Amino acid sequence: MTVTDSFVLLAATFLIVGVLTTKFSSRLGVPSLVLFIMVGIIMGSDVLGIIYFDNAQLAQMIGILALIIILFEGGIQTSWKSVKPVIAPSLSLATIGVLITSGIVALAAKFILDIGWLESILFGAIVGSTDAAAVFAVLKGQNIKPRIAATLEAESGSNDPMAVLLTISAIELLMNPEASIMSMIGLFIVQIVVGLLLGLVFGKLAVTALNKINLDSSGLYPVFAIAFALLTYGATAFLKGSGLLAVYIAAIIIGNAENIAYKHSIFRFSEGFAWMMQILMFVILGLLVFPSQLFTWDILSKGLLMSMILMLIARPIAVYLSTIKMGFSKNELVFLSWAGLKGAVPIVLATYPLLAHVEGSSLIFNVVFFVVLTSCLIHGSTITMLAQKLGLTGPKKTTPMHSLELVSLGKADAEMLEYEMEEDSAIIGKTLQDIPFPKGTLVNAIIRTDTLVTPTGNTIIEAGDFLYILTSRKRVNDIKKLLEQKKEPEEIVEEEVEAEPV
């Protein structure tokens, strides 16, 4: 068998095993990304010996590429309506929170790991941020209250610039003692500003291009969208901005645009691609670590102690201090403190000192890896249970296991809307013929508890229904206003009175 054939076989094995592990992760109560890492470790040279992999530069490149796709998918799924009210606390957590976390961890690392001050600062910088891949993976499909979930998602999507800057700055100071701290601060400001501006520009440009271009195949539209994500990162990084931040901003703009051709296709393709890249990234990172070096008493004891300090001291202090007077309750602060998941970003950042040949980089990498593994295992498996204990869960999310897409809509002046009916909607309890839909609007299908209901004029709308509505693009906003109308307070009271037993 040739090298190419072997590579194809291994890639197929990784993907199949990765997909199957997601089936078992929910039953075991373990986040799937932990199982992906374990697949890599088991396949590695220290266990089964199938693959010997120690290329930190290739792992870093794959990790960054995967993070671009994961952030893009997370961004297009993010509702601007839910993120807008939590911008202030999210940005505070992404900047001040990361600084405080990194500082406390650095202080602990100095004495626990017995390394120099700059090396300790480097370690704190690497593990200071929450990870978008881990947060998106754990929160997806959960029924955490929207405000808290939006805060965590926005924080994890925007805190990479701070972590990257602190890591690069610490390495620069280690390798070049003459480096100026003021230049580092200036670099951070440039990264944030350029990242925000180019994210906005490329996001608007992508929306316009997707709607204006007339491609021969509908399957090219999702590829075109992904290409814009890669272009956004590349152009922003070239201009010294934060590429990951720009990708997340651009994705939010694309995902919240009123009308985009083949929107459902773009969403579905991005979701599948993000899963594939997540599997690949965590398996590769698992391959990069050597269990014989990781699972030693020295690394386990130091790593466990650093994990406890990070989870129980550094993150809670950072959350409380960076969200002062921002309207969070005690229970919400406890949950935000516990939900600071670590994931791929710290491991990818830990490859930077390896490539720069920083003294003690192997120790830093192994302890970082153990901290991430501990965080994913403990945080990831308990986050939903803690939310329930603290009363921070909302109505159970019901994602329909179906797809309704008209491939011709991209070139037609038409739009297929998918809308979930909430309990307080004004049209709940009404028949379709009694609802004043705009002229030319057609309700094609209703999904009710995973069952297809063929709509007629006498069909009564119920809470939890998924409506699929075909309409002209110029009528989209009118229909959304109609569907989003809420019941008057007196109507709700009357219904509650009628529902009371006699």
C-alpha positions in Angstrom: 0.0 0.0 0.0 1.4 3.4 -1.0 1.8 6.3 1.5 -1.2 8.1 -0.2 -3.4 5.0 0.2 -2.4 4.7 3.8 -3.2 8.3 4.4 -6.7 8.0 2.9 -7.4 4.9 4.9 -6.3 6.6 8.2 -8.3 9.7 7.4 -11.4 7.7 6.8 -10.8 5.7 10.0 -10.4 8.9 12.0 -13.6 10.4 10.6 -15.7 7.3 11.1 -14.4 6.7 14.6 -14.9 10.4 15.4 -18.5 10.4 14.2 -19.3 7.2 16.2 -17.8 8.7 19.4 -20.4 11.5 19.2 -23.0 8.8 19.5 -21.5 7.5 22.7 -20.5 10.8 24.3 -24.0 11.7 25.4 -24.6 8.2 26.8 -21.3 8.3 28.7 -21.8 12.0 29.8 -18.5 12.9 28.4 -18.0 15.7 25.8 -17.2 14.3 22.3 -14.0 16.4 22.0 -12.5 14.5 24.9 -13.2 11.2 23.1 -11.6 12.8 19.9 -8.5 13.5 21.9 -8.4 10.0 23.3 -8.7 8.5 19.7 -5.6 10.5 18.8 -3.7 9.4 21.9 -4.7 5.7 21.4 -3.7 5.8 17.7 -0.3 7.4 18.6 3.0 5.8 19.0 2.9 5.3 22.8 -0.3 3.1 22.7 -1.2 1.3 19.5 1.8 2.7 17.6 -0.2 3.2 14.4 1.1 6.7 13.8 4.2 8.6 15.0 3.4 12.3 14.9 5.5 15.0 16.5 5.2 17.8 13.9 4.1 20.8 16.1 4.1 23.2 13.1 1.6 21.0 11.1 -0.6 20.6 14.2 -0.6 24.3 14.6 -1.6 24.9 11.0 -4.4 22.3 11.1 -5.6 23.8 14.5 -5.8 27.3 13.1 -7.6 26.2 10.0 -10.0 24.2 12.1 -10.6 27.1 14.4 -11.5 29.4 11.4 -14.2 26.9 10.3 -15.5 26.3 13.8 -15.7 30.1 14.5 -17.4 30.7 11.2 -20.0 28.0 11.9 -20.5 29.3 15.4 -20.8 32.9 14.2 -23.5 32.2 11.5 -25.5 30.3 14.1 -25.3 33.2 16.6 -28.4 35.4 16.9 -27.4 39.1 16.9 -30.6 39.7 18.9 -29.4 37.5 21.7 -25.7 38.8 21.6 -26.4 42.5 21.4 -27.6 42.9 25.1 -24.5 41.0 26.4 -21.8 42.7 24.4 -20.4 44.7 27.4 -20.0 41.7 29.8 -18.7 39.5 26.9 -16.0 41.9 25.9 -15.1 42.6 29.5 -14.7 38.8 30.1 -12.7 38.5 26.8 -10.2 41.2 27.8 -10.1 42.0 31.6 -11.2 38.5 32.5 -8.4 36.9 30.4 -5.8 39.3 31.9 -6.9 38.5 35.5 -7.1 34.7 34.8 -3.7 34.8 33.2 -2.2 36.8 36.0 -3.4 34.5 38.8 -2.4 31.3 36.9 1.0 32.8 36.2 1.6 33.5 39.9 0.7 29.9 40.7 2.7 28.5 37.9 5.9 30.3 39.1 5.9 28.2 42.3 4.1 25.0 41.3 6.0 24.4 38.0 9.2 26.0 39.4 9.9 28.0 36.2 11.0 31.7 35.6 8.6 34.6 35.8 8.4 35.1 32.0 7.8 31.4 31.5 5.0 31.6 34.1 3.4 34.5 32.3 3.6 32.5 29.1 1.8 29.6 30.8 -0.8 31.9 32.2 -1.4 33.5 28.8 -1.8 30.2 27.1 -4.6 28.9 29.4 -6.2 32.3 30.1 -8.9 32.2 27.5 -12.0 30.1 27.1 -12.2 28.0 23.9 -14.7 28.6 21.1 -14.6 25.1 19.8 -15.2 23.6 23.3 -17.9 26.1 24.3 -19.8 25.8 21.0 -19.6 22.0 21.1 -20.8 21.7 24.7 -23.6 24.4 24.6 -25.0 23.2 21.2 -28.5 21.8 21.6 -28.5 22.5 25.4 -31.3 24.5 27.0 -29.1 27.0 28.9 -30.9 30.4 29.3 -30.2 32.5 26.2 -28.6 35.4 28.0 -26.0 33.2 29.7 -25.4 31.1 26.6 -24.9 34.2 24.5 -22.5 35.7 27.0 -20.3 32.5 26.9 -20.4 32.1 23.1 -19.6 35.8 22.5 -16.8 35.7 25.1 -15.2 32.6 23.6 -15.6 33.9 20.1 -13.8 37.2 20.9 -11.2 36.4 23.5 -8.7 34.8 21.2 -6.9 38.1 20.3 -6.0 38.7 24.0 -4.7 35.2 24.5 -2.7 35.2 21.3 -1.2 38.6 22.0 -0.2 37.7 25.6 1.3 34.4 24.3 3.3 36.1 21.5 4.4 39.0 23.8 5.7 36.6 26.5 7.6 34.6 23.9 9.0 37.8 22.4 10.2 39.0 25.8 11.7 35.6 26.5 13.6 35.5 23.2 14.3 39.3 23.0 14.7 41.0 26.4 15.0 44.4 24.7 11.4 44.2 23.4 9.1 47.1 24.4 6.0 46.4 26.4 4.4 49.6 24.9 4.8 48.2 21.4 3.0 45.1 22.6 0.0 47.2 23.8 0.0 49.0 20.5 0.0 45.7 18.6 -3.0 44.6 20.6 -5.0 47.7 19.8 -4.2 47.3 16.1 -5.2 43.7 16.2 -8.6 44.5 17.7 -9.4 47.5 15.6 -8.3 45.9 12.3 -10.1 42.7 13.2 -13.3 44.4 13.9 -13.2 46.6 10.8 -12.3 43.9 8.4 -14.8 41.5 9.9 -17.5 44.1 9.2 -16.2 44.8 5.7 -15.9 41.2 4.7 -19.1 40.2 6.3 -21.1 42.8 4.3 -19.1 41.9 1.1 -19.9 38.2 1.5 -23.6 38.9 1.9 -23.6 41.1 -1.2 -21.5 38.6 -3.2 -23.7 35.6 -2.2 -26.8 37.4 -3.4 -25.4 38.9 -6.5 -23.4 36.1 -8.0 -25.2 33.6 -10.2 -23.4 30.2 -9.8 -24.2 27.2 -12.0 -24.5 24.8 -9.0 -26.3 25.4 -5.7 -23.5 23.3 -4.0 -21.0 26.1 -4.8 -22.7 28.6 -2.5 -21.6 27.0 0.8 -18.1 26.6 -0.7 -18.1 30.3 -1.6 -19.1 31.2 1.9 -16.3 29.1 3.5 -13.9 30.7 1.0 -14.9 34.1 2.4 -14.2 32.9 5.9 -10.7 31.9 4.9 -10.2 35.1 2.9 -11.3 37.2 5.9 -8.7 35.4 8.2 -5.9 35.6 5.7 -6.4 39.3 4.7 -6.8 40.4 8.3 -3.7 38.5 9.5 -1.7 40.0 6.6 -2.7 43.4 7.8 -1.7 42.6 11.4 -5.2 42.2 12.7 -6.9 39.4 14.6 -8.0 37.0 11.9 -10.1 34.8 14.3 -12.0 37.8 15.6 -12.6 39.1 12.0 -14.0 35.6 11.0 -16.4 35.6 14.0 -17.7 39.1 13.3 -18.1 38.4 9.5 -19.9 35.2 10.3 -22.4 36.9 12.6 -23.2 39.4 9.9 -23.7 36.7 7.3 -25.8 34.6 9.6 -28.1 37.5 10.6 -28.5 38.9 7.1 -32.2 39.1 6.2 -32.0 37.4 2.8 -29.1 35.2 1.6 -29.3 32.8 -1.3 -29.1 29.2 -0.2 -29.0 30.1 3.4 -30.0 26.7 4.7 -27.5 25.0 2.5 -24.7 27.2 3.8 -25.7 26.5 7.4 -25.9 22.8 6.9 -22.6 22.5 5.0 -20.8 24.7 7.5 -22.1 22.6 10.4 -20.9 19.4 8.8 -17.6 20.9 7.8 -17.1 22.3 11.4 -17.7 18.8 12.8 -15.2 17.3 10.4 -12.5 19.9 11.3 -13.2 19.5 15.0 -12.7 15.8 14.8 -9.5 16.2 12.7 -8.1 18.9 15.0 -8.6 17.1 18.3 -7.4 13.8 16.9 -4.2 15.5 15.6 -3.7 17.3 19.0 -4.2 13.9 20.7 -1.5 12.4 18.4 0.9 15.3 19.2 1.0 14.3 22.9 3.0 11.3 24.2 1.3 9.5 27.1 4.7 8.3 28.4 5.6 12.0 28.9 2.1 13.2 29.9 1.0 10.6 32.4 3.9 10.8 34.8 3.5 11.6 38.5 5.3 15.0 38.1 3.0 16.2 35.2 -0.2 14.7 36.8 0.3 16.2 40.2 1.4 19.7 38.8 -1.3 19.6 36.1 -4.1 18.7 38.6 -3.0 21.4 41.0 -2.9 24.0 38.2 -6.3 22.8 36.9 -7.9 23.3 40.4 -6.4 26.8 40.8 -7.6 27.7 37.3 -11.2 26.3 37.8 -11.8 27.2 41.4 -9.8 30.4 42.0 -8.6 32.2 38.8 -11.7 31.9 36.6 -14.2 32.8 39.4 -12.2 35.8 40.5 -11.9 37.0 36.9 -15.6 36.5 36.3 -16.7 38.4 39.4 -14.2 41.3 38.9 -14.9 41.7 35.2 -18.7 41.7 35.5 -19.2 44.1 38.4 -22.5 45.9 38.2 -23.5 44.2 34.9 -26.7 42.8 36.3 -25.8 39.1 36.7 -27.3 37.2 39.7 -25.2 35.1 42.1 -26.3 31.9 40.4 -25.4 33.3 36.9 -21.9 34.3 38.1 -21.4 30.9 39.6 -22.3 29.3 36.3 -20.2 31.7 34.2 -17.3 30.9 36.6 -17.7 27.2 36.1 -18.3 27.4 32.3 -14.8 28.6 31.4 -14.0 25.6 29.2 -10.5 25.1 27.8 -10.0 23.3 24.5 -8.1 23.5 21.2 -6.9 27.2 21.5 -4.6 26.6 24.6 -3.1 23.5 23.0 -2.5 25.3 19.7 -1.0 28.2 21.6 1.2 25.8 23.5 2.8 24.8 20.2 4.2 28.4 19.8 6.9 28.0 22.5 7.7 24.5 21.1 8.4 26.0 17.7 10.3 29.0 19.2 12.4 26.5 21.2 11.6 28.3 24.5 13.3 26.7 27.5 10.9 24.4 29.3 8.4 24.4 26.4 7.9 20.6 26.7 6.8 20.9 30.3 4.5 23.8 29.4 2.9 21.9 26.6 2.3 18.7 28.7 0.8 20.6 31.6 -1.3 22.7 29.3 -2.6 19.6 27.6 -3.5 18.0 31.0 -5.2 21.2 32.1 -7.3 21.2 28.9 -8.2 17.5 29.3 -9.2 18.1 32.9 -11.3 21.1 31.9 -13.1 19.3 29.1 -13.8 16.3 31.2 -14.9 18.0 34.4 -16.5 21.2 33.0 -18.0 19.6 29.9 -19.7 16.7 31.7 -21.2 18.8 34.5 -22.2 22.1 32.8 -25.8 21.1 32.0 -26.3 19.5 35.4 -25.0 22.7 37.2 -27.3 24.9 35.0 -30.3 22.8 36.2 -29.3 23.0 39.8 -28.9 26.8 39.6 -32.2 27.2 37.8 -30.6 28.6 34.6 -32.2 26.2 32.1 -34.9 27.4 29.8 -37.5 25.5 27.7 -36.0 22.4 26.1 -34.6 23.1 22.7 -36.2 21.1 19.9 -34.2 21.0 16.8 -36.2 19.4 14.0 -34.4 16.4 12.4 -35.5 17.3 8.9 -34.6 19.6 6.0 -36.7 21.5 3.6 -34.8 23.3 0.8 -35.8 24.4 -2.6 -32.7 24.5 -4.7 -34.2 27.0 -7.1 -34.7 29.6 -4.4 -31.2 31.0 -4.8 -32.0 32.3 -8.3 -35.6 33.1 -7.7 -37.2 36.1 -6.0 -38.4 33.8 -3.2 -37.4 32.7 0.3 -38.2 29.7 2.4 -38.6 30.7 6.1 -38.3 28.3 8.9 -39.9 29.6 12.1 -40.5 27.9 15.5 -43.7 29.1 17.2 -43.3 30.1 20.8 -46.0 29.9 23.5 -46.6 33.6 23.8 -47.0 34.1 20.0 -50.2 36.0 19.0 -51.1 33.4 16.4 -51.1 30.3 18.6 -54.5 28.7 18.6 -55.5 30.3 15.3 -56.2 28.5 12.1 -54.1 29.3 9.0 -57.1 30.9 7.2 -57.5 33.3 10.1 -53.9 34.5 10.0 -53.4 37.6 7.8 -50.4 36.4 5.8 -49.3 38.7 3.0 -50.6 38.0 -0.5 -48.7 35.2 -2.3 -47.5 33.5 0.9 -47.8 29.8 1.3 -47.3 27.6 4.4 -45.7 24.5 2.8 -45.3 22.3 5.8 -45.6 22.2 9.6 -43.4 19.9 11.7 -45.0 19.0 15.0 -43.1 16.8 17.4 -41.1 15.4 14.5 -44.3 14.6 12.6 -45.1 16.2 9.3 -48.5 18.0 9.3 -49.9 18.8 5.9 -51.3 22.3 6.3 -54.9 23.2 5.3 -56.9 26.3 6.0 -58.3 24.7 9.1 -55.0 23.7 10.6 -54.5 25.2 14.1 -51.1 26.6 15.0 -49.7 25.1 18.2 -46.7 26.1 20.4 -43.5 24.3 19.3 -44.6 24.0 15.7 -42.0 24.6 13.0 -43.5 26.5 10.1 -42.0 26.4 6.6 -43.3 29.4 4.7 -42.6 30.2 1.0 -42.9 33.9 0.2 -41.3 36.6 -2.0 -38.2 38.2 -0.6 -39.9 41.6 -0.3 -42.5 40.1 2.1 -40.0 38.4 4.4 -39.9 41.3 7.0 -43.7 41.6 7.0 -44.1 37.8 7.8 -41.4 38.0 10.5 -43.3 40.9 12.2 -46.5 38.9 12.0 -44.9 35.8 13.5 -43.1 37.7 16.2 -46.2 39.5 17.5 -46.9 38.5 21.1 -50.2 38.0 22.9 -51.6 40.8 24.9 -51.3 40.3 28.7 -55.1 40.0 29.1 -55.2 37.2 26.6 -52.6 35.3 28.6 -54.6 35.8 31.8 -57.8 34.6 30.1 -56.0 31.4 28.9 -54.6 30.7 32.3 -58.1 31.1 33.9 -59.6 28.8 31.3 -56.9 26.2 32.0 -57.5 26.1 35.8 -59.4 23.1 37.0 -62.9 23.7 38.3 
